[in-house]
């Protein structure tokens, strides 16, 4: 080979050698395939040891005011909950853009109401995350029934309601479509864009400090569904006055009134993060707390942050009158409609003259803003459990290296109720200096009996 | 999969029309330095297939003769970005040197086999990490001259991105590049 040509090949060899010498030392293809963040979605208020299902039937809401005694005796309780999630993001960042659907039977052994189900994701970059955005497409309970009105107070059963879930027709009612807030949302200029569940913003208590160095990290998202169900009435008009009796999430936080179809803002959720191997179990016994909710909050928080400021955020008494609907095309239906319409005009004029014209802000917008803010501020604790018949309780997967305060709720937990309303009980302190040290990881810490 | 169908169709057309160009092969253009470009489907295979999906990629290359005539030396660089159903993303910048051997087959089409080694710049998302990894290549190529300066061909390369020698690593990168290529005979008589 001539020297000139050899010179040319030397350039090539140098390039190859340079490439090899500057090679990195991280297994990137393994990294690409590895999933360290485990997202778990649960349907319980409790983080572990949930309260058993209340005996059926679930309570009915006062929105059931038209078809009060259905001819067939009324819908029993639902047997199944169905959910369709488009994707989940962390602080708006995409990391789990996989659509997933699941069905959960409403029984105590159902995975969704115990350990939760795992949502596929591709991990997030290292960082600190404060909230989860859940894009919920559908939430369905089965056993919804449709009736239509045949005369004054007379109703006829039509069918069990059907909806589409996972591209198939199923028995049930998708109450996700009603997840806006009555009045507050629906009368706003931007009402067409308001949607409380796409995404549903779930705060992560304490945040998620995600680092690949930690190995597996669990992000637990809890939606309060178990023992938080109510029956509602949904009205619609198409030749006849129809109602659907369906099951949805309790209006404990934002009251739903008669003839209202919107049930938004009542999906109550919280998320927390922990690193398996850096957690402890916390046990205790409180004689006074038999069959009660027991909660633990970070030491730096105030327990009053987990309560509503009043008996409830009371809905402002400023519901403008609603226009009537035409039910059918008979002469009676038209006469009823025109009569109701005259009544509506009269009511609206009174409402306008007495409240809206003088001080719209003070009499209408202000109270609704305050109500909405109070509801939005409500948080549920990230560590909750339920004590047994002897007052024993235990929290699992409690992150170590932090201090906590433990309380129990004195009220008797009712069906479709949560702790936090003044009048329903109070948070009584068990121990406000629960210190879980780093070295407690993997062990059990016992809170001294007060 | 549609990329493969397109590539197969082009291959069929080339094979069927090869005779039409055969008469022009008066000089052996293989003996000239050549520079070219390619594009086509880049497909992750084996374990890499679990994480990312097929996309289009492309690259450039340069080839120079050796005193032993059926053999050429080449250098290749390409850009290949793979996406997935989720947020996983893999970006490769393979740069490698190769030896190209023309199979001694008397036919209007030239059949070449290639082997090479070099480095690949690997970048992954969502982890936002990148580094250079050593890599190897095995490939096959067929082409025909379309005039004095231009050649048209098809190439299939297997790229092996070597990482399992690293502590804690269990996987390597496996990619198949298929593409149509256009290259030019430089210099010449």
Interface residues (C-beta under 8 A of the other chain):
Chain A: X1 X2 X5 X8 X9 X12 X13 X15 X16 X19 X20 X22 X23 X24 X25 X26 X27 X28 X29 X30 X31 X32 X33 X94 X95 X96 X97 X98 X120 X121 X122 X123 X124 X125 X212
Chain B: X47 X48 X50 X51 X52 X64 X66 X67 X73 X75 X84 X85 X86 X87 X88 X90 X95 X96 X97 X117 X118 X119 X122 X124 X126 X127 X128 X129 X130 X131 X132 X133 X134 X161 X163 X164 X166 X167 X168 X169 X170 X171 X172 X173
